[in-house]
Structure formats: structure tokens, C-alpha cells
Amino acid sequence: MTQIVMDFEPSAFSALRLGPKEFGEELKQAAVVQWYAEQRISQAKAAEMLGMSRSRFLDELFRRKVPAIQVSAEELEQEIHGDL
């Protein structure tokens, strides 16, 4: 597994009231959820990156108030009605 090292001032941990290990995990989850929200990765890839089930990833999206479905209204209408 590849490891990425980042430097933070000690005050950064207190901002979220987390220790360094928990802060690192929060940072990783926040990044992966953001990449999913930007439609850069799929739910399956996001869950894999976080080492969790897709169901648990959906729970994480709900907790962070991120829509689980990344489809525009126009795309949904096309899917429902087909190409008329």
C-alpha cells in the first residue's frame, strides 16, 4: 500500500477534535466522498478506496449529506422516457 505523508500544525487536529490517526482517516474519507460528488470515481471505487462495503459507503454519503445518485434531471428524464 502506498503511503502519503502530509504535514499539519498541531492546531489542525483540535479543529475537528480528533487525534492524528482519526484526523488522517477523516481526511481520507472526506477526499474520497468529494471525488465521488465530483463524479470522478464510482460508488464501487470509492468504497474500495475506503476499505468498506458499498452499503457502508452509502451510509457515509448520507452522514455527509451528499446525494447518492449522481444523475441530472435531464439524464433521468431521458432514461425514463427514452429518446423520443
Helices and strands as residue ranges (DSSP letters): H 10-16, H 20-37, H 43-50, H 54-63, H 73-81
